[in-house]
Amino acid sequence: LCYIACNGTDQCRASQFYGRYANVMTVSCTGDDSCAGTTIYSPNHALHIECIGDAADVGSSSTGACHWLTINGEHTATNEVRVECRHNYDCFGLSFHTVSTRVLYFMFGGERSGDAAIINAMNVTDNVTIVCNGSEACFDTDLYCPSNAGNSATAKCLVDCVGTSSCAKMRFFIPNAAYDRLELQCSEHNGSNCFTLNEANLPLSYDADLYCLDTFARSELIYNRWNGQLYCREACCPFVVEEIDCTFDECVVDCAYTYCDGRTINGANKALLNVVCGDDQECNELTVICPSNGECNIVCSSPNGCQSLTVHHLAETNANQAHISLLCEAQSQCDGVVMNVSYANLVQIEARNIHSLSNAYIYAEHVAVLQLVCDSTAYYYAVSTSSAIAEIAACVDNHLFVGDVSSDDDDSIHVYCTGHSCAVNTIYVEDGWTALADNLDFVVDSNCGQCGGVGWSSCIGGVNLVCGAALDTTQSLMDGVCSADASECGCEILRADIDANYVEELEGCVSQIDTTAGAGNGDEE
């Protein structure tokens, strides 16, 4: 038995303790810097280390008892290693590596008490337990979990993130396809935020990473602080994203009663799939696989919902009757939506409020009928008429791919912009609008004079066009004028179509503009 007591500031700073010939070794470090920069070589059976710095230390002035401590087990197989870092910054920058340890336990109790630690537990043969109790206790920590090679088949890598932001910026390294060995828990998930430094009241955080040492892949760890569930999307993810089962041929999923964030609804073989996202911020990171030859309706009706929604239609030809609709009817939702619906028969997308469809990527290259409706007039009436189009538009900075239409002469595209509802959206057409001239309807409706009586160009925030076989030619239609050669990308054809379809209709129109909502609202455009 070897017992070492380092009581007092700098008492054992930069020391080296050799325990390789001992059976049990206990090291007690009390006081700031008492074991700073010290190296401890593991004994044969058990190593216990206790670090207790000045509890009054806070913030960057804290030094802790055992910062930059090194625990070296490269020369001796040890049955148990137990390390407790009780106060703020006590084990900042700690390093642990071993040739063989059966059980490993770390407890980081104070603020950033395990900050920047490197714990290499790949050769631990039984369980690894890391408890991060303090605020940001395991911030920026690297943890290498046990591998399959030579270890117990039941060896686990257990991490309990108890304190606020206690596991923020952690990196988990998982070797040799042993992905299921990692078990993470956010003990106080009901209101606490274990994996992010973001102070905003957001449900999802992305501030920790998984690394797969056998494939060199990285997977972003997604933590839902509202229910404590963990998700990741790459190959080495130990947290399986559960599919929501559709039992009946006509399937209805109401996400007010079924947790949908980060999950997958697979309705590929169904006749009908209805998905309802009604509660605030529901359906974020949701993936919907629509019926290959049926009807698929997705309704998003609450602000901030349906963020990063992905919609798939898996058919590879358009010999189907698939009908896909997406309704985004509240403010600031459907941001970053991806719709992979290239071979659907009919695709209908409606954005009915401010920024209700933004940064979306819609792949509809071979869709027979595509309809996009942008209408944020309900919001427009509640704000100043002088508001910039991009601030009040329903459809902002979206990307619409309609592909090579020369072989799809029956295809039709219908875009409807009501008032100031469309702002700088980009349309990708390989051969421009030429082959689509007879089947294109791009309608701008002034909606009781919102366009100021000077035509549609003051009502929409422009349209970008990208064309060419390699999509390497760009053109812009801004203020009613093509930015370059009007024939490029069919810009002149698009401009003429908007001219022909423009709806002014001022006669008999009763303005709904709120004249009391603020400065400038009394002037009807």
NUVO-290142 format. One record per residue (C-alpha): residue number from 0; y, z, x. Coordinates in pm, whole numbers, plus 50000, padded with zeros to 5 digits. Layout:
BEGIN
    i     yy     zz     xx
  NUM      Y      Z      X
...
***
This chain:
BEGIN
    i     yy     zz     xx
    0  50000  50000  50000
    1  50340  49894  50136
    2  50661  50028  49977
    3  51007  49914  50092
    4  51327  50065  49948
    5  51658  49893  50020
    6  51915  50125  49866
    7  52276  50031  49926
    8  52496  49734  49995
    9  52364  49507  50272
   10  52081  49754  50338
   11  51814  49483  50393
   12  52028  49170  50406
   13  51858  48871  50572
   14  51545  49074  50648
   15  51187  48947  50665
   16  50906  49149  50509
   17  50549  49052  50603
   18  50297  49163  50346
   19  50011  48929  50428
   20  49796  49212  50566
   21  49878  49455  50285
   22  49692  49491  49958
   23  49984  49590  49732
   24  50350  49551  49823
   25  50650  49689  49631
   26  51009  49606  49724
   27  51300  49786  49553
   28  51650  49645  49611
   29  51933  49855  49467
   30  52298  49765  49516
   31  52485  49439  49567
   32  52357  49228  49856
   33  52091  49487  49928
   34  51829  49210  49975
   35  52055  48908  49999
   36  51898  48624  50194
   37  51579  48821  50249
   38  51237  48656  50287
   39  50926  48830  50152
   40  50575  48713  50248
   41  50321  48789  49974
   42  50039  49045  50020
   43  49671  48990  49935
   44  49662  49146  49590
   45  49993  49228  49417
   46  50363  49189  49487
   47  50623  49375  49279
   48  50995  49317  49336
   49  51278  49492  49155
   50  51640  49382  49201
   51  51915  49601  49059
   52  52268  49504  49153
   53  52593  49654  49032
   54  52578  49639  48652
   55  52959  49631  48637
   56  52982  49298  48820
   57  53085  49011  48595
   58  53180  48649  48644
   59  53208  48464  48970
   60  53280  48785  49164
   61  52923  48903  49105
   62  52688  48886  49401
   63  52377  49066  49274
   64  52109  49244  49470
   65  51870  48963  49568
   66  52065  48639  49570
   67  51907  48369  49786
   68  51586  48571  49802
   69  51280  48374  49922
   70  50928  48470  49814
   71  50681  48295  50040
   72  50318  48288  49936
   73  50212  47988  50141
   74  49977  48179  50367
   75  49810  48430  50134
   76  49639  48405  49796
   77  49783  48674  49569
   78  49647  48809  49245
   79  49980  48896  49085
   80  50350  48846  49154
   81  50599  49030  48933
   82  50976  48999  48986
   83  51245  49171  48777
   84  51612  49079  48823
   85  51796  49320  48600
   86  52171  49267  48639
   87  52421  48985  48666
   88  52353  48727  48940
   89  52079  48949  49085
   90  51846  48661  49182
   91  52091  48375  49207
   92  51938  48094  49414
   93  51594  48259  49434
   94  51310  48049  49575
   95  50940  48104  49505
   96  50640  47905  49631
   97  50275  47998  49669
   98  49947  47862  49795
   99  49760  48047  49520
  100  49866  48312  49269
  101  49670  48411  48962
  102  49948  48559  48745
  103  50323  48507  48787
  104  50594  48692  48595
  105  50973  48667  48628
  106  51227  48855  48418
  107  51593  48756  48451
  108  51788  49023  48265
  109  52154  48973  48352
  110  52409  48698  48320
  111  52300  48407  48542
  112  52052  48637  48710
  113  51824  48338  48777
  114  52093  48076  48819
  115  51990  47787  49049
  116  51647  47939  49112
  117  51354  47721  49223
  118  51017  47848  49100
  119  50723  47643  49225
  120  50427  47763  49019
  121  50209  47453  49056
  122  49938  47659  49230
  123  49936  47945  48982
  124  49583  47958  48843
  125  49650  48159  48529
  126  49963  48212  48322
  127  50324  48176  48431
  128  50573  48379  48225
  129  50949  48338  48264
  130  51171  48558  48047
  131  51540  48464  48042
  132  51709  48761  47875
  133  52070  48740  47987
  134  52342  48497  47895
  135  52278  48176  48095
  136  52008  48377  48274
  137  51806  48071  48381
  138  52096  47829  48403
  139  52027  47529  48629
  140  51680  47662  48718
  141  51394  47438  48838
  142  51047  47538  48716
  143  50732  47363  48840
  144  50450  47440  48597
  145  50081  47483  48692
  146  49890  47164  48755
  147  49537  47079  48643
  148  49403  47067  48997
  149  49195  47380  49068
  150  49364  47586  48800
  151  49228  47750  48489
  152  49196  47511  48196
  153  49390  47764  47988
  154  49675  47825  48236
  155  50007  47821  48053
  156  50367  47787  48155
  157  50548  48022  47914
  158  50927  48031  47901
  159  51108  48264  47662
  160  51479  48185  47632
  161  51627  48496  47472
  162  51996  48510  47568
  163  52274  48278  47460
  164  52252  47952  47657
  165  51986  48128  47862
  166  51794  47808  47943
  167  52085  47565  47960
  168  52047  47291  48223
  169  51693  47397  48308
  170  51459  47135  48456
  171  51088  47161  48381
  172  50854  46976  48616
  173  50511  46908  48467
  174  50245  46776  48707
  175  49920  46586  48671
  176  49938  46512  48299
  177  49930  46887  48219
  178  50203  46843  47959
  179  50051  47076  47706
  180  50071  47370  47948
  181  50443  47413  47882
  182  50535  47648  47599
  183  50903  47710  47529
  184  51046  47959  47287
  185  51400  48034  47184
  186  51351  48391  47063
  187  51686  48423  46886
  188  51711  48073  46747
  189  51862  48185  46418
  190  52227  48140  46511
  191  52189  48156  46887
  192  52197  47854  47113
  193  51944  47881  47393
  194  51952  47536  47552
  195  52315  47428  47551
  196  52654  47535  47679
  197  52828  47353  47396
  198  53023  47607  47194
  199  53050  47375  46892
  200  52836  47463  46595
  201  52603  47167  46639
  202  52237  47178  46542
  203  52097  46973  46829
  204  52137  47020  47203
  205  52025  46804  47493
  206  52102  47022  47793
  207  51754  47059  47945
  208  51515  46804  48094
  209  51143  46749  48140
  210  51013  46564  48445
  211  50661  46425  48466
  212  50551  46438  48827
  213  50257  46201  48781
  214  50461  45921  48619
  215  50808  46009  48755
  216  50943  45986  48401
  217  51223  46199  48264
  218  51237  46318  47905
  219  51543  46470  47747
  220  51462  46797  47575
  221  51604  46816  47222
  222  51641  47162  47073
  223  51728  47227  46709
  224  51901  47561  46706
  225  51884  47585  46327
  226  51508  47619  46316
  227  51404  47670  46678
  228  51203  47347  46698
  229  51181  47140  47015
  230  51150  46764  47047
  231  51139  46499  47316
  232  51063  46132  47296
  233  50918  46019  47626
  234  50557  45991  47742
  235  50530  46333  47905
  236  50657  46527  47606
  237  50444  46834  47525
  238  50608  46866  47183
  239  50456  46614  46945
  240  50706  46472  46698
  241  50519  46522  46377
  242  50488  46241  46126
  243  50580  46318  45768
  244  50281  46219  45562
  245  50320  45979  45272
  246  50020  46042  45048
  247  50100  45809  44760
  248  50153  45433  44759
  249  50499  45498  44618
  250  50640  45760  44853
  251  50950  45976  44807
  252  51075  46203  45088
  253  51363  46438  45001
  254  51486  46591  45324
  255  51640  46882  45135
  256  51284  47010  45094
  257  51113  46851  45396
  258  51253  46904  45746
  259  51333  46554  45874
  260  51541  46588  46192
  261  51371  46423  46488
  262  51060  46331  46291
  263  50898  46006  46181
  264  50832  45887  45825
  265  50567  45616  45835
  266  50562  45408  45520
  267  50444  45082  45678
  268  50149  45045  45442
  269  50324  45167  45129
  270  50462  44969  44836
  271  50774  45187  44807
  272  50946  45438  45034
  273  51252  45634  44923
  274  51420  45867  45175
  275  51697  46100  45056
  276  51919  46278  45309
  277  52147  46501  45109
  278  52221  46821  45301
  279  52475  46844  45582
  280  52350  46692  45908
  281  52001  46623  45776
  282  51802  46324  45901
  283  51956  46324  46248
  284  51727  46156  46501
  285  51501  46052  46211
  286  51277  45746  46245
  287  51181  45557  45928
  288  50908  45291  45934
  289  50965  45088  45620
  290  50693  44915  45412
  291  50595  44585  45569
  292  50580  44413  45231
  293  50755  44653  44994
  294  51077  44832  44914
  295  51252  45084  45141
  296  51559  45279  45028
  297  51744  45526  45251
  298  52032  45729  45106
  299  52264  45935  45328
  300  52512  46133  45122
  301  52660  46412  45332
  302  52910  46414  45621
  303  52757  46403  45970
  304  52414  46309  45838
  305  52181  46032  45954
  306  52313  46039  46311
  307  52100  45823  46544
  308  51880  45715  46255
  309  51623  45451  46351
  310  51481  45212  46090
  311  51184  44987  46171
  312  51029  44700  45977
  313  50715  44606  46168
  314  50639  44261  46024
  315  50639  43980  46281
  316  50701  43693  46038
  317  50920  43664  45731
  318  50628  43585  45503
  319  50691  43909  45315
  320  50896  44049  45029
  321  51033  44350  45214
  322  51358  44487  45071
  323  51539  44741  45289
  324  51854  44923  45184
  325  52067  45181  45364
  326  52346  45363  45181
  327  52592  45571  45386
  328  52835  45721  45136
  329  53000  46017  45312
  330  53243  46052  45599
  331  53138  46043  45965
  332  52772  45969  45910
  333  52529  45694  46015
  334  52668  45696  46368
  335  52447  45523  46623
  336  52204  45386  46365
  337  51951  45133  46495
  338  51791  44897  46244
  339  51504  44685  46375
  340  51457  44468  46064
  341  51442  44115  46206
  342  51182  43977  45963
  343  51264  44157  45639
  344  51332  43943  45334
  345  51641  44129  45208
  346  51852  44385  45395
  347  52139  44564  45218
  348  52369  44804  45403
  349  52653  44987  45230
  350  52916  45203  45403
  351  53126  45379  45141
  352  53361  45613  45327
  353  53557  45674  45646
  354  53344  45597  45953
  355  53034  45598  45738
  356  52879  45331  45961
  357  52979  45325  46328
  358  52825  45224  46660
  359  52527  45081  46474
  360  52296  44811  46610
  361  52148  44594  46335
  362  51883  44343  46446
  363  51849  44095  46158
  364  51783  43765  46337
  365  51544  43617  46078
  366  51638  43809  45764
  367  51654  43578  45462
  368  51946  43760  45295
  369  52168  44012  45473
  370  52440  44202  45287
  371  52689  44436  45452
  372  52938  44618  45229
  373  53222  44820  45385
  374  53445  45011  45144
  375  53644  45317  45249
  376  53913  45283  44982
  377  53830  45623  44834
  378  53947  45775  45159
  379  54240  45536  45198
  380  54404  45665  44883
  381  54411  46018  45021
  382  54591  45935  45346
  383  54909  45771  45460
  384  54918  45394  45417
  385  55043  45375  45775
  386  54713  45504  45915
  387  54558  45275  46173
  388  54272  45061  46042
  389  54023  45212  46288
  390  54105  45560  46157
  391  54023  45485  45794
  392  53769  45202  45815
  393  53417  45240  45684
  394  53255  45005  45939
  395  53372  45062  46296
  396  53242  44911  46620
  397  52908  44794  46483
  398  52685  44526  46633
  399  52518  44274  46405
  400  52256  44039  46550
  401  52183  43731  46336
  402  52008  43530  46609
  403  51941  43157  46616
  404  52009  43040  46262
  405  51948  42669  46325
  406  51582  42705  46227
  407  51658  42935  45935
  408  51869  42709  45715
  409  51803  42917  45405
  410  51933  43236  45562
  411  52250  43377  45413
  412  52487  43642  45537
  413  52727  43826  45311
  414  52992  44062  45451
  415  53233  44240  45219
  416  53537  44429  45349
  417  53748  44608  45088
  418  54097  44698  45200
  419  54116  44844  45549
  420  53741  44899  45570
  421  53635  44686  45869
  422  53749  44755  46225
  423  53644  44554  46532
  424  53281  44477  46459
  425  53079  44237  46673
  426  52850  43962  46543
  427  52594  43797  46770
  428  52494  43441  46676
  429  52314  43229  46936
  430  52451  42893  46817
  431  52764  43018  46644
  432  52831  42979  46274
  433  52781  42601  46263
  434  52434  42599  46105
  435  52532  42882  45873
  436  52857  42740  45741
  437  52721  42674  45392
  438  52543  43009  45367
  439  52814  43243  45494
  440  53030  43464  45275
  441  53277  43684  45462
  442  53494  43838  45193
  443  53808  44045  45244
  444  53940  44208  44928
  445  54299  44335  44950
  446  54220  44602  44687
  447  54555  44619  44508
  448  54770  44506  44796
  449  54637  44709  45088
  450  54676  44399  45303
  451  55053  44410  45251
  452  55076  44075  45077
  453  55059  43887  45407
  454  54693  43791  45398
  455  54361  43924  45515
  456  54451  43941  45887
  457  54647  44263  45837
  458  54358  44424  45652
  459  54071  44404  45901
  460  54070  44510  46263
  461  53934  44182  46393
  462  53588  44041  46451
  463  53425  43979  46787
  464  53177  43691  46822
  465  52910  43655  47088
  466  52709  43334  47108
  467  52503  43112  47337
  468  52132  43112  47411
  469  52190  43396  47657
  470  52462  43554  47440
  471  52703  43499  47726
  472  53000  43344  47541
  473  53254  43564  47369
  474  53528  43494  47118
  475  53757  43715  46912
  476  53918  43661  46574
  477  54221  43889  46580
  478  54523  43875  46349
  479  54379  43561  46196
  480  54376  43374  46527
  481  54083  43278  46752
  482  54139  43411  47102
  483  54009  43100  47284
  484  53882  42754  47188
  485  53847  42783  46811
  486  53525  42582  46819
  487  53349  42835  47042
  488  53099  43054  46858
  489  53211  42885  46537
  490  53524  43098  46526
  491  53716  42840  46324
  492  53432  42819  46072
  493  53441  43196  46030
  494  53820  43198  45996
  495  53809  42925  45731
  496  53538  43110  45540
  497  53746  43428  45529
  498  54048  43224  45416
  499  53847  43069  45133
  500  53702  43398  45016
  501  54011  43616  45047
  502  54083  43818  44730
  503  54444  43919  44668
  504  54455  43982  44290
  505  54789  44162  44266
  506  54864  44052  43911
  507  54779  44325  43666
  508  54654  44551  43945
  509  54727  44921  43910
  510  54753  45081  44252
  511  54547  45391  44310
  512  54738  45492  44620
  513  54819  45862  44614
  514  55197  45887  44632
  515  55189  46262  44697
  516  54935  46275  44980
  517  55189  46266  45260
  518  55467  46078  45429
  519  55456  45706  45371
  520  55218  45720  45078
  521  55484  45615  44835
  522  55504  45265  44977
  523  55249  45031  44830
  524  55131  44770  45075
***
